Amino acid sequence: MKIDLRKLAYSDTIPFSGTADLSDETLYGAKPFQSPVTYSGTVTNQLDVLRLTGEVKTTYHTCCARCLKPLQIPLSADLDVVLSRNAADEGEEEEVFHIEGNEFEAEDIFVPALILQVDMIYLCRQDCKGLCPSCGCNLNESVCSCGSKQADPRMAVLAKLLEGNEGRQD
């Protein structure tokens, strides 16, 4: 959605809202934005400083990092950004978005802010047991009978040393 800053000549505030379709966006090898992204906010002119404030929301579709259970995580981000036509305006305390001309795309500001809210991994619950590394059974739902006490293959040499020394008491 393009926001026309020339409307600030008639009013000190430009309210706006819209939706964005991110269903083709790939993140971490998946397409997690299956729900529409909604955003709303205002652009205000305060003593010739243009400030955009708003909120962006969506539902993030992913899987538990341990058991692969499908998850739907509500994501949202609040924004407070200064709009500047001058590339030299970089405040250390404030976020500055550089614009050219009298229009800008709202999605150019809101979508990156939303993506920055995504965590690397999500869990279905904090104590998720995950999947059995041998048979793939979901350990949250049942106990597998595949012999879960399998040793790490990198430790096989040490296991052989221990087998030979079981009867000795040096």
C-alpha positions, 0 to 999 in steps of 0.5 A: 500500500502506497502512502502519499505524504502530500496528504499531510498538507491538509492534515497533521495525521494520515491514518492507514491500514492494509494487508500483505500477502506473504504466502510466497515468502520462504523463511528457514526453508519453509513458507510460514506466512499462510495467513494474511499479514495485517497492519495499521498505523498513522503517519504524523507531522510533528514540527516537520518530523515525519513519524510512522507508528503502527502495528503489524500482526499475523499467524506464523505457521511452523513445526515444533523443533523437537517433535515436528508437531504443527504450530500456529504462533501469533506474531506481532510487532509495534513500530515507531519509525522516523521517515527521512528524505535525507540519507545523513539523518541517522539517529542512534536512539531512533529507527530511521527509514529513508524515503524518496519522493512523496510516497512510500510502500508501507510493506517496506517498513512493516514486513521486515519488522515482522520478520525480525520477531520470528524466533529460530525455533519454536517448541510445542511445550517447554518439556517436549521430549521430541522424537525417538532417534531410532524409530521416530516415535513421538515420545510425548505420545507414547514410549517406544520399545526400540531399545532407547538405550543405544550408545552414541556410535562415536563412543563404541570404542570406549564401550569395548574397553569397558566390556573387557574390564568389567570383572577386574578390580584394580 
